[in-house]
Structure formats: structure tokens, C-alpha cells
Amino acid sequence: MLELSNAKDSGDTDGCDFAQRKVQLFTEQLNESNPLLTEISDAMTREGIARDRIAASCEEEKKEDADNWKLAIEKESLAKTQANEKLMACNLKYQRLMKELRESQNLC
């Protein structure tokens, strides 16, 4: 955003367009990754709750409940892993887009 501000201040329209596109890409990345980060956080929270419930079930000698909570942990761990993979794909996508933008600027 500083680059955009500096380009505007100096009247550099090409620099302004380039910086605006960088800001736009970054904003798009934030908008795309934010739900994925929430998904990861929610899975971690549910996984933690399941771990607490396992401990309580073991103390109360409720093996069946503990087994069910172990399954919940596995499910949330998988959800967390899948969301992390989606987040990595999102990151790689925007790395590629930013690289293409930089390279297009160098060609001009």
C-alpha cells in the first residue's frame, strides 16, 4: 500500500496500476484464506474438546465414550489436515499470481 501511495504521490500511473494490482491480489488472498484459517482453528478447537472428553471418560471408566471421542479426534485431525492442504494450495496460487505480475512488470 505504501508503494501505491508513493506512486500516486509521484504521478506514476504505471507504478500506480502495478501497485494497485499487488494490493488487489493480496486482498483476494486474504479473503480466500480467511475461511480456511477459520476452518483450521475450528477443527483444532473441536479436537481439543474431544481430547478433554477422552480424559474425562477415562476417569469415569466409560471406555465406549472414550472410543467415540478418539474417533472425533481422528475426524478433526483429518479436517485440519485437509484445510491446511487447501490453505497451502491457496498460498501457492497467490505466489504464482504475484510472480506473474512481477514478471509482467519487468517486460514493460
mmCIF file of the C-alpha atoms, coordinates in Angstrom:
data_MODEL
# 
_entry.id   MODEL 
# 
loop_
_atom_site.group_PDB 
_atom_site.id 
_atom_site.type_symbol 
_atom_site.label_atom_id 
_atom_site.label_alt_id 
_atom_site.label_comp_id 
_atom_site.label_asym_id 
_atom_site.label_entity_id 
_atom_site.label_seq_id 
_atom_site.pdbx_PDB_ins_code 
_atom_site.Cartn_x 
_atom_site.Cartn_y 
_atom_site.Cartn_z 
_atom_site.occupancy 
_atom_site.B_iso_or_equiv 
_atom_site.pdbx_formal_charge 
_atom_site.auth_seq_id 
_atom_site.auth_comp_id 
_atom_site.auth_asym_id 
_atom_site.auth_atom_id 
_atom_site.pdbx_PDB_model_num 
ATOM 1   C CA . MET A 1 1   ? 0.000   0.000   0.000   1.00 0.00 ? 1   MET A CA 1 
ATOM 2   C CA . LEU A 1 2   ? 2.964   2.280   0.619   1.00 0.00 ? 2   LEU A CA 1 
ATOM 3   C CA . GLU A 1 3   ? 4.154   1.562   -2.903  1.00 0.00 ? 3   GLU A CA 1 
ATOM 4   C CA . LEU A 1 4   ? 0.703   2.546   -4.181  1.00 0.00 ? 4   LEU A CA 1 
ATOM 5   C CA . SER A 1 5   ? 0.705   5.728   -2.138  1.00 0.00 ? 5   SER A CA 1 
ATOM 6   C CA . ASN A 1 6   ? 4.180   6.684   -3.346  1.00 0.00 ? 6   ASN A CA 1 
ATOM 7   C CA . ALA A 1 7   ? 3.228   6.028   -6.976  1.00 0.00 ? 7   ALA A CA 1 
ATOM 8   C CA . LYS A 1 8   ? 0.127   8.201   -6.604  1.00 0.00 ? 8   LYS A CA 1 
ATOM 9   C CA . ASP A 1 9   ? 2.121   10.981  -4.962  1.00 0.00 ? 9   ASP A CA 1 
ATOM 10  C CA . SER A 1 10  ? 4.703   10.979  -7.754  1.00 0.00 ? 10  SER A CA 1 
ATOM 11  C CA . GLY A 1 11  ? 2.107   10.758  -10.533 1.00 0.00 ? 11  GLY A CA 1 
ATOM 12  C CA . ASP A 1 12  ? 3.476   7.409   -11.749 1.00 0.00 ? 12  ASP A CA 1 
ATOM 13  C CA . THR A 1 13  ? 0.386   5.920   -13.400 1.00 0.00 ? 13  THR A CA 1 
ATOM 14  C CA . ASP A 1 14  ? 2.125   2.684   -14.444 1.00 0.00 ? 14  ASP A CA 1 
ATOM 15  C CA . GLY A 1 15  ? 3.551   2.247   -10.950 1.00 0.00 ? 15  GLY A CA 1 
ATOM 16  C CA . CYS A 1 16  ? 0.152   3.060   -9.516  1.00 0.00 ? 16  CYS A CA 1 
ATOM 17  C CA . ASP A 1 17  ? -1.552  0.406   -11.655 1.00 0.00 ? 17  ASP A CA 1 
ATOM 18  C CA . PHE A 1 18  ? 1.105   -2.153  -10.743 1.00 0.00 ? 18  PHE A CA 1 
ATOM 19  C CA . ALA A 1 19  ? 0.910   -1.415  -7.016  1.00 0.00 ? 19  ALA A CA 1 
ATOM 20  C CA . GLN A 1 20  ? -2.907  -1.433  -7.118  1.00 0.00 ? 20  GLN A CA 1 
ATOM 21  C CA . ARG A 1 21  ? -2.857  -4.902  -8.689  1.00 0.00 ? 21  ARG A CA 1 
ATOM 22  C CA . LYS A 1 22  ? -0.475  -6.134  -5.960  1.00 0.00 ? 22  LYS A CA 1 
ATOM 23  C CA . VAL A 1 23  ? -2.805  -4.768  -3.275  1.00 0.00 ? 23  VAL A CA 1 
ATOM 24  C CA . GLN A 1 24  ? -5.759  -6.372  -5.055  1.00 0.00 ? 24  GLN A CA 1 
ATOM 25  C CA . LEU A 1 25  ? -4.013  -9.774  -5.189  1.00 0.00 ? 25  LEU A CA 1 
ATOM 26  C CA . PHE A 1 26  ? -3.092  -9.571  -1.521  1.00 0.00 ? 26  PHE A CA 1 
ATOM 27  C CA . THR A 1 27  ? -6.680  -8.658  -0.598  1.00 0.00 ? 27  THR A CA 1 
ATOM 28  C CA . GLU A 1 28  ? -8.016  -11.550 -2.667  1.00 0.00 ? 28  GLU A CA 1 
ATOM 29  C CA . GLN A 1 29  ? -5.587  -13.910 -0.935  1.00 0.00 ? 29  GLN A CA 1 
ATOM 30  C CA . LEU A 1 30  ? -6.726  -12.711 2.484   1.00 0.00 ? 30  LEU A CA 1 
ATOM 31  C CA . ASN A 1 31  ? -10.367 -13.142 1.513   1.00 0.00 ? 31  ASN A CA 1 
ATOM 32  C CA . GLU A 1 32  ? -9.741  -16.638 0.185   1.00 0.00 ? 32  GLU A CA 1 
ATOM 33  C CA . SER A 1 33  ? -7.518  -17.826 3.027   1.00 0.00 ? 33  SER A CA 1 
ATOM 34  C CA . ASN A 1 34  ? -9.506  -16.395 5.958   1.00 0.00 ? 34  ASN A CA 1 
ATOM 35  C CA . PRO A 1 35  ? -12.260 -19.060 5.844   1.00 0.00 ? 35  PRO A CA 1 
ATOM 36  C CA . LEU A 1 36  ? -9.571  -21.745 5.605   1.00 0.00 ? 36  LEU A CA 1 
ATOM 37  C CA . LEU A 1 37  ? -7.831  -20.390 8.695   1.00 0.00 ? 37  LEU A CA 1 
ATOM 38  C CA . THR A 1 38  ? -11.179 -20.397 10.498  1.00 0.00 ? 38  THR A CA 1 
ATOM 39  C CA . GLU A 1 39  ? -11.748 -23.980 9.372   1.00 0.00 ? 39  GLU A CA 1 
ATOM 40  C CA . ILE A 1 40  ? -8.357  -24.993 10.799  1.00 0.00 ? 40  ILE A CA 1 
ATOM 41  C CA . SER A 1 41  ? -8.981  -23.145 14.055  1.00 0.00 ? 41  SER A CA 1 
ATOM 42  C CA . ASP A 1 42  ? -12.435 -24.688 14.464  1.00 0.00 ? 42  ASP A CA 1 
ATOM 43  C CA . ALA A 1 43  ? -11.066 -28.189 13.847  1.00 0.00 ? 43  ALA A CA 1 
ATOM 44  C CA . MET A 1 44  ? -8.317  -27.597 16.403  1.00 0.00 ? 44  MET A CA 1 
ATOM 45  C CA . THR A 1 45  ? -10.892 -26.424 18.946  1.00 0.00 ? 45  THR A CA 1 
ATOM 46  C CA . ARG A 1 46  ? -13.121 -29.459 18.375  1.00 0.00 ? 46  ARG A CA 1 
ATOM 47  C CA . GLU A 1 47  ? -10.057 -31.721 18.554  1.00 0.00 ? 47  GLU A CA 1 
ATOM 48  C CA . GLY A 1 48  ? -9.083  -30.175 21.895  1.00 0.00 ? 48  GLY A CA 1 
ATOM 49  C CA . ILE A 1 49  ? -12.586 -30.622 23.273  1.00 0.00 ? 49  ILE A CA 1 
ATOM 50  C CA . ALA A 1 50  ? -12.515 -34.274 22.213  1.00 0.00 ? 50  ALA A CA 1 
ATOM 51  C CA . ARG A 1 51  ? -9.175  -34.760 23.975  1.00 0.00 ? 51  ARG A CA 1 
ATOM 52  C CA . ASP A 1 52  ? -10.623 -33.272 27.162  1.00 0.00 ? 52  ASP A CA 1 
ATOM 53  C CA . ARG A 1 53  ? -13.650 -35.541 26.882  1.00 0.00 ? 53  ARG A CA 1 
ATOM 54  C CA . ILE A 1 54  ? -11.428 -38.607 26.462  1.00 0.00 ? 54  ILE A CA 1 
ATOM 55  C CA . ALA A 1 55  ? -9.651  -37.771 29.697  1.00 0.00 ? 55  ALA A CA 1 
ATOM 56  C CA . ALA A 1 56  ? -12.965 -37.334 31.481  1.00 0.00 ? 56  ALA A CA 1 
ATOM 57  C CA . SER A 1 57  ? -14.316 -40.589 30.023  1.00 0.00 ? 57  SER A CA 1 
ATOM 58  C CA . CYS A 1 58  ? -11.222 -42.500 31.139  1.00 0.00 ? 58  CYS A CA 1 
ATOM 59  C CA . GLU A 1 59  ? -11.553 -41.115 34.657  1.00 0.00 ? 59  GLU A CA 1 
ATOM 60  C CA . GLU A 1 60  ? -15.176 -42.213 34.736  1.00 0.00 ? 60  GLU A CA 1 
ATOM 61  C CA . GLU A 1 61  ? -14.244 -45.578 33.193  1.00 0.00 ? 61  GLU A CA 1 
ATOM 62  C CA . LYS A 1 62  ? -16.527 -45.058 30.212  1.00 0.00 ? 62  LYS A CA 1 
ATOM 63  C CA . LYS A 1 63  ? -14.487 -46.826 27.553  1.00 0.00 ? 63  LYS A CA 1 
ATOM 64  C CA . GLU A 1 64  ? -17.208 -46.561 24.903  1.00 0.00 ? 64  GLU A CA 1 
ATOM 65  C CA . ASP A 1 65  ? -17.364 -42.771 25.307  1.00 0.00 ? 65  ASP A CA 1 
ATOM 66  C CA . ALA A 1 66  ? -13.577 -42.565 25.163  1.00 0.00 ? 66  ALA A CA 1 
ATOM 67  C CA . ASP A 1 67  ? -13.552 -44.616 21.947  1.00 0.00 ? 67  ASP A CA 1 
ATOM 68  C CA . ASN A 1 68  ? -16.142 -42.284 20.405  1.00 0.00 ? 68  ASN A CA 1 
ATOM 69  C CA . TRP A 1 69  ? -14.069 -39.241 21.347  1.00 0.00 ? 69  TRP A CA 1 
ATOM 70  C CA . LYS A 1 70  ? -10.975 -40.876 19.838  1.00 0.00 ? 70  LYS A CA 1 
ATOM 71  C CA . LEU A 1 71  ? -12.905 -41.169 16.581  1.00 0.00 ? 71  LEU A CA 1 
ATOM 72  C CA . ALA A 1 72  ? -13.836 -37.496 16.884  1.00 0.00 ? 72  ALA A CA 1 
ATOM 73  C CA . ILE A 1 73  ? -10.158 -36.613 17.308  1.00 0.00 ? 73  ILE A CA 1 
ATOM 74  C CA . GLU A 1 74  ? -9.267  -38.572 14.172  1.00 0.00 ? 74  GLU A CA 1 
ATOM 75  C CA . LYS A 1 75  ? -12.060 -36.841 12.245  1.00 0.00 ? 75  LYS A CA 1 
ATOM 76  C CA . GLU A 1 76  ? -10.976 -33.360 13.360  1.00 0.00 ? 76  GLU A CA 1 
ATOM 77  C CA . SER A 1 77  ? -7.332  -34.125 12.733  1.00 0.00 ? 77  SER A CA 1 
ATOM 78  C CA . LEU A 1 78  ? -8.231  -35.116 9.169   1.00 0.00 ? 78  LEU A CA 1 
ATOM 79  C CA . ALA A 1 79  ? -10.347 -31.958 8.748   1.00 0.00 ? 79  ALA A CA 1 
ATOM 80  C CA . LYS A 1 80  ? -7.427  -29.875 9.985   1.00 0.00 ? 80  LYS A CA 1 
ATOM 81  C CA . THR A 1 81  ? -5.019  -31.584 7.583   1.00 0.00 ? 81  THR A CA 1 
ATOM 82  C CA . GLN A 1 82  ? -7.366  -31.098 4.634   1.00 0.00 ? 82  GLN A CA 1 
ATOM 83  C CA . ALA A 1 83  ? -7.871  -27.407 5.469   1.00 0.00 ? 83  ALA A CA 1 
ATOM 84  C CA . ASN A 1 84  ? -4.093  -26.969 5.758   1.00 0.00 ? 84  ASN A CA 1 
ATOM 85  C CA . GLU A 1 85  ? -3.690  -28.525 2.316   1.00 0.00 ? 85  GLU A CA 1 
ATOM 86  C CA . LYS A 1 86  ? -6.293  -26.115 0.884   1.00 0.00 ? 86  LYS A CA 1 
ATOM 87  C CA . LEU A 1 87  ? -4.500  -23.222 2.561   1.00 0.00 ? 87  LEU A CA 1 
ATOM 88  C CA . MET A 1 88  ? -1.186  -24.322 1.029   1.00 0.00 ? 88  MET A CA 1 
ATOM 89  C CA . ALA A 1 89  ? -2.815  -24.530 -2.405  1.00 0.00 ? 89  ALA A CA 1 
ATOM 90  C CA . CYS A 1 90  ? -4.226  -21.033 -1.910  1.00 0.00 ? 90  CYS A CA 1 
ATOM 91  C CA . ASN A 1 91  ? -0.793  -19.771 -0.905  1.00 0.00 ? 91  ASN A CA 1 
ATOM 92  C CA . LEU A 1 92  ? 0.862   -21.349 -3.941  1.00 0.00 ? 92  LEU A CA 1 
ATOM 93  C CA . LYS A 1 93  ? -1.802  -19.886 -6.212  1.00 0.00 ? 93  LYS A CA 1 
ATOM 94  C CA . TYR A 1 94  ? -1.129  -16.362 -4.992  1.00 0.00 ? 94  TYR A CA 1 
ATOM 95  C CA . GLN A 1 95  ? 2.642   -16.849 -5.071  1.00 0.00 ? 95  GLN A CA 1 
ATOM 96  C CA . ARG A 1 96  ? 2.277   -17.781 -8.731  1.00 0.00 ? 96  ARG A CA 1 
ATOM 97  C CA . LEU A 1 97  ? -0.037  -14.851 -9.464  1.00 0.00 ? 97  LEU A CA 1 
ATOM 98  C CA . MET A 1 98  ? 2.290   -12.380 -7.758  1.00 0.00 ? 98  MET A CA 1 
ATOM 99  C CA . LYS A 1 99  ? 5.280   -13.801 -9.628  1.00 0.00 ? 99  LYS A CA 1 
ATOM 100 C CA . GLU A 1 100 ? 3.412   -13.454 -12.920 1.00 0.00 ? 100 GLU A CA 1 
ATOM 101 C CA . LEU A 1 101 ? 2.525   -9.879  -12.022 1.00 0.00 ? 101 LEU A CA 1 
ATOM 102 C CA . ARG A 1 102 ? 6.147   -9.018  -11.203 1.00 0.00 ? 102 ARG A CA 1 
ATOM 103 C CA . GLU A 1 103 ? 7.359   -10.661 -14.392 1.00 0.00 ? 103 GLU A CA 1 
ATOM 104 C CA . SER A 1 104 ? 4.787   -8.780  -16.477 1.00 0.00 ? 104 SER A CA 1 
ATOM 105 C CA . GLN A 1 105 ? 6.037   -5.517  -14.948 1.00 0.00 ? 105 GLN A CA 1 
ATOM 106 C CA . ASN A 1 106 ? 9.616   -6.359  -15.918 1.00 0.00 ? 106 ASN A CA 1 
ATOM 107 C CA . LEU A 1 107 ? 8.577   -6.960  -19.540 1.00 0.00 ? 107 LEU A CA 1 
ATOM 108 C CA . CYS A 1 108 ? 7.178   -3.451  -19.949 1.00 0.00 ? 108 CYS A CA 1 
# 
